[in-house]
Amino acid sequence: MSRREQEPWKVASLDEVLALARAMEQEAIEGYRSLCLRMQRENRPDLASVFEKLIAEETSHLDSVARWQEAVGSPSTPARTLDEPLFDDEGAALVAPELLDAYKAFSMAVRNEERAFVFWTYVAAHAPSEEIKAAAERMAREELGHVATLRRERRKAFHSLRSSAIRSQGADIGALELELSVKLREKARQAPAEDATELQALADSAQERSTAVATGAIQSGAVPAAPSGISDRLVPLCEFLLDSYLLLAEQATDGDRQQSLQEAAGAVLRTLYAVRKIP
């Protein structure tokens, strides 16, 4: 999220929330459609089919927003759009198609959904009314669900690409959260004061999750082993923890356990976003 005086996440009505949601989904559809057409021109039907799947996913999101607008009598014509687009093709429209694969395409889609999730959490945090806050929180939950879906597709693409065998020894989520806390505090010591405060708060949150896992307050379970050396770098560590929580949440049969895992996933996702934006 860009830092500027006129924050794009401040909205004044439910109509505006839904108009922004609709604009964001349409923006993503147009972006993926452009990439799909390019892959067709470049004779890459394998990648064209990936982008067709992403178009279908975003179209279903758009239909959901349209039904919500209809249900509450909100105008379908956008009252406002974002000053800066959230969708980013990350250079896919320019890079040689030989350098793209399904894993990279889904990775781009995952990061776009993560940005949308963070956007809606900001809208909720700055909401001037309970109605707007509830609507923004609903959008954030839906975006987190989209993140889970696309990360699942990305995992499939990764295993297909690498033909990786699943390791039998699972990762220790609590220990990795503690390592995340340590790494965040190290980064905070090197960061400007504004960023250091945020990093310290995220470190405290990671330490609390580590304790919650150790005491059973967050009930973890079997996940794949962490790749070698992952704890040495913040972004891969956050990525792995996020995938692990989302995987466990998908497998959970108890509602309370699923909610706690989803909340942990949301917290790690916010950490991942913060780490990426801070030099």
C-alpha positions as CSV (number, residue, x, y, z in Angstrom):
1,M,0.0,0.0,0.0
2,S,1.5,3.3,-1.0
3,R,2.2,5.8,1.8
4,R,0.6,9.1,1.1
5,E,-1.6,11.6,2.8
6,Q,-4.8,10.7,0.8
7,E,-5.2,7.0,1.8
8,P,-7.0,5.1,-1.0
9,W,-8.6,2.8,1.6
10,K,-10.8,5.4,3.3
11,V,-14.3,5.0,2.0
12,A,-17.6,6.6,3.1
13,S,-20.4,4.2,2.2
14,L,-21.3,0.6,1.5
15,D,-21.9,1.6,-2.1
16,E,-18.3,2.7,-2.3
17,V,-17.0,-0.5,-0.8
18,L,-18.9,-2.6,-3.4
19,A,-17.9,-0.2,-6.2
20,L,-14.2,-0.6,-5.3
21,A,-14.6,-4.4,-5.0
22,R,-16.2,-4.5,-8.5
23,A,-13.5,-2.3,-10.0
24,M,-10.7,-4.4,-8.5
25,E,-12.2,-7.7,-9.9
26,Q,-12.7,-6.1,-13.3
27,E,-9.2,-4.8,-13.3
28,A,-7.8,-8.3,-12.6
29,I,-10.0,-9.9,-15.3
30,E,-8.7,-7.4,-17.9
31,G,-5.1,-8.0,-16.8
32,Y,-5.4,-11.8,-17.0
33,R,-7.3,-11.6,-20.3
34,S,-4.5,-9.5,-21.8
35,L,-1.9,-12.1,-20.7
36,C,-4.1,-14.9,-22.0
37,L,-4.3,-13.3,-25.5
38,R,-0.6,-12.8,-25.5
39,M,0.1,-16.4,-24.7
40,Q,-2.2,-17.5,-27.5
41,R,-0.4,-15.2,-29.9
42,E,3.0,-16.6,-28.7
43,N,1.7,-20.2,-29.2
44,R,1.8,-21.1,-25.5
45,P,-1.5,-22.9,-25.0
46,D,-0.3,-24.3,-21.7
47,L,0.0,-20.8,-20.2
48,A,-3.1,-19.5,-22.0
49,S,-5.1,-22.2,-20.1
50,V,-3.6,-21.0,-16.8
51,F,-4.7,-17.5,-17.4
52,E,-8.1,-18.7,-18.6
53,K,-8.5,-20.4,-15.2
54,L,-7.5,-17.2,-13.5
55,I,-10.1,-15.3,-15.6
56,A,-12.8,-17.8,-14.6
57,E,-11.8,-17.4,-10.9
58,E,-11.9,-13.6,-11.0
59,T,-15.2,-13.7,-13.0
60,S,-16.8,-15.8,-10.2
61,H,-15.6,-13.2,-7.7
62,L,-17.1,-10.4,-9.8
63,D,-20.4,-12.2,-10.0
64,S,-20.4,-12.6,-6.3
65,V,-19.9,-8.8,-5.8
66,A,-22.6,-8.1,-8.4
67,R,-25.1,-10.3,-6.5
68,W,-24.2,-8.5,-3.3
69,Q,-24.8,-5.2,-5.0
70,E,-28.2,-6.4,-6.3
71,A,-29.2,-7.7,-2.9
72,V,-28.6,-4.4,-1.1
73,G,-29.8,-2.2,-4.0
74,S,-26.3,-0.7,-4.6
75,P,-25.7,0.9,-8.0
76,S,-23.7,-1.2,-10.4
77,T,-22.0,1.8,-11.9
78,P,-18.7,2.4,-10.0
79,A,-19.0,5.6,-7.9
80,R,-15.2,5.6,-7.5
81,T,-12.2,3.6,-8.6
82,L,-8.7,3.4,-7.1
83,D,-6.3,6.1,-8.0
84,E,-3.5,3.5,-8.4
85,P,-4.3,0.0,-9.7
86,L,-3.8,-2.9,-7.3
87,F,-3.3,-5.5,-10.1
88,D,0.3,-6.0,-11.1
89,D,1.3,-8.4,-13.9
90,E,4.9,-8.1,-12.6
91,G,6.3,-7.8,-16.1
92,A,4.6,-10.9,-17.5
93,A,3.2,-8.8,-20.4
94,L,6.8,-8.0,-21.4
95,V,9.0,-10.9,-20.4
96,A,9.7,-13.6,-23.0
97,P,7.1,-16.3,-22.7
98,E,9.8,-18.9,-22.6
99,L,10.7,-17.5,-19.2
100,L,7.2,-18.0,-17.8
101,D,5.6,-21.1,-16.4
102,A,2.4,-22.1,-14.5
103,Y,4.2,-21.7,-11.1
104,K,5.2,-18.1,-11.9
105,A,1.8,-17.3,-13.2
106,F,0.0,-18.5,-10.1
107,S,2.7,-16.8,-7.9
108,M,1.8,-13.5,-9.6
109,A,-1.9,-14.2,-9.0
110,V,-1.3,-15.1,-5.3
111,R,0.6,-11.8,-4.7
112,N,-2.3,-9.8,-6.3
113,E,-4.8,-11.5,-4.0
114,E,-2.6,-10.8,-1.0
115,R,-2.5,-7.1,-1.9
116,A,-6.3,-7.2,-2.2
117,F,-6.5,-8.8,1.3
118,V,-4.3,-6.2,2.8
119,F,-6.3,-3.4,1.1
120,W,-9.5,-4.6,2.6
121,T,-8.0,-4.9,6.1
122,Y,-6.9,-1.2,5.8
123,V,-10.5,-0.3,4.7
124,A,-11.9,-2.1,7.7
125,A,-9.4,-0.5,10.1
126,H,-10.3,3.0,8.9
127,A,-14.0,2.4,8.4
128,P,-16.2,5.3,9.6
129,S,-19.1,2.9,10.4
130,E,-19.8,-0.6,11.6
131,E,-21.6,-1.3,8.3
132,I,-18.5,-0.4,6.2
133,K,-16.2,-2.3,8.6
134,A,-18.3,-5.4,8.4
135,A,-18.4,-5.3,4.6
136,A,-14.6,-4.7,4.3
137,E,-14.0,-7.6,6.7
138,R,-16.2,-9.8,4.6
139,M,-14.2,-8.8,1.5
140,A,-10.9,-9.5,3.4
141,R,-12.2,-13.0,4.4
142,E,-13.1,-13.7,0.8
143,E,-9.7,-12.5,-0.5
144,L,-8.0,-14.8,2.1
145,G,-10.1,-17.6,0.6
146,H,-8.9,-16.6,-2.9
147,V,-5.3,-16.6,-1.6
148,A,-5.8,-20.2,-0.3
149,T,-7.2,-21.4,-3.6
150,L,-4.5,-19.9,-5.7
151,R,-1.7,-21.0,-3.3
152,R,-3.1,-24.5,-3.7
153,E,-2.9,-24.2,-7.4
154,R,0.6,-22.8,-7.1
155,R,1.6,-25.8,-5.0
156,K,0.3,-28.2,-7.6
157,A,2.2,-26.3,-10.3
158,F,5.4,-26.4,-8.2
159,H,5.2,-30.2,-7.6
160,S,4.4,-30.7,-11.3
161,L,7.3,-28.6,-12.3
162,R,9.8,-30.0,-9.9
163,S,8.4,-33.5,-9.4
164,S,9.2,-33.1,-5.8
165,A,8.7,-35.9,-3.4
166,I,6.8,-35.1,-0.1
167,R,9.2,-35.4,2.8
168,S,8.1,-37.5,5.8
169,Q,9.5,-35.3,8.5
170,G,7.1,-32.4,9.1
171,A,8.0,-28.8,10.1
172,D,7.9,-27.4,13.6
173,I,5.5,-24.5,13.1
174,G,6.1,-23.1,16.6
175,A,9.9,-23.1,16.2
176,L,9.6,-21.4,12.9
177,E,7.3,-18.7,14.3
178,L,9.9,-18.1,17.0
179,E,12.6,-17.8,14.4
180,L,10.4,-15.4,12.5
181,S,10.1,-13.3,15.6
182,V,13.9,-13.2,16.0
183,K,14.4,-12.2,12.4
184,L,11.8,-9.5,12.6
185,R,13.6,-8.0,15.7
186,E,16.9,-8.1,13.8
187,K,15.3,-6.3,10.9
188,A,13.7,-3.7,13.2
189,R,17.1,-2.8,14.6
190,Q,18.2,-1.8,11.1
191,A,15.0,-0.1,10.0
192,P,13.9,3.6,10.3
193,A,11.9,4.4,13.4
194,E,8.5,4.3,11.6
195,D,9.2,0.8,10.2
196,A,10.9,-0.4,13.3
197,T,7.8,0.1,15.4
198,E,5.7,-2.0,13.0
199,L,8.3,-4.7,12.8
200,Q,8.6,-5.0,16.6
201,A,4.8,-5.3,16.8
202,L,4.9,-8.1,14.2
203,A,7.7,-9.8,16.0
204,D,5.6,-9.8,19.2
205,S,2.7,-11.3,17.3
206,A,4.9,-14.1,15.9
207,Q,6.2,-14.8,19.4
208,E,2.7,-15.0,20.7
209,R,1.7,-17.4,17.9
210,S,4.8,-19.6,18.7
211,T,3.6,-19.8,22.3
212,A,0.0,-20.5,21.1
213,V,1.2,-23.4,19.0
214,A,3.4,-24.8,21.8
215,T,0.5,-24.6,24.3
216,G,-2.1,-25.9,21.9
217,A,-4.1,-22.7,21.7
218,I,-3.4,-22.9,18.0
219,Q,-3.7,-26.5,17.1
220,S,-1.2,-27.3,14.3
221,G,-0.7,-30.6,12.6
222,A,1.3,-32.4,10.0
223,V,2.8,-30.2,7.3
224,P,5.6,-30.8,4.8
225,A,9.1,-30.2,6.0
226,A,10.5,-26.7,5.7
227,P,13.1,-26.4,2.8
228,S,16.7,-26.3,3.9
229,G,17.8,-22.8,5.0
230,I,14.4,-21.3,4.9
231,S,14.7,-19.7,8.3
232,D,17.6,-17.6,7.1
233,R,15.4,-15.4,4.9
234,L,12.3,-13.5,6.0
235,V,10.1,-13.7,2.9
236,P,10.5,-17.4,2.3
237,L,9.9,-18.1,6.0
238,C,6.7,-16.0,5.9
239,E,5.7,-17.8,2.7
240,F,6.2,-21.2,4.2
241,L,4.3,-20.4,7.4
242,L,1.4,-18.9,5.5
243,D,1.2,-22.0,3.2
244,S,1.3,-24.2,6.3
245,Y,-1.5,-22.4,8.2
246,L,-3.7,-22.4,5.1
247,L,-3.1,-26.1,4.5
248,L,-3.9,-26.9,8.1
249,A,-7.0,-24.7,7.9
250,E,-8.2,-26.6,4.8
251,Q,-7.8,-29.9,6.6
252,A,-9.4,-28.8,9.9
253,T,-12.8,-30.3,10.7
254,D,-13.4,-28.3,13.8
255,G,-14.8,-24.8,13.3
256,D,-12.9,-23.2,16.2
257,R,-9.6,-24.8,15.1
258,Q,-10.1,-23.7,11.5
259,Q,-10.8,-20.1,12.6
260,S,-7.7,-19.9,14.8
261,L,-5.6,-21.2,11.9
262,Q,-7.2,-18.7,9.4
263,E,-6.5,-15.9,11.9
264,A,-2.9,-17.0,12.1
265,A,-2.7,-17.1,8.3
266,G,-4.0,-13.6,8.1
267,A,-1.5,-12.4,10.7
268,V,1.4,-14.0,8.7
269,L,0.1,-12.5,5.5
270,R,0.1,-9.0,7.0
271,T,3.7,-9.7,8.1
272,L,4.7,-10.9,4.7
273,Y,3.2,-7.7,3.2
274,A,5.1,-5.5,5.6
275,V,8.4,-7.4,5.0
276,R,8.1,-7.0,1.3
277,K,7.4,-3.2,1.4
278,I,10.2,-2.4,3.9
279,P,13.7,-2.1,2.3
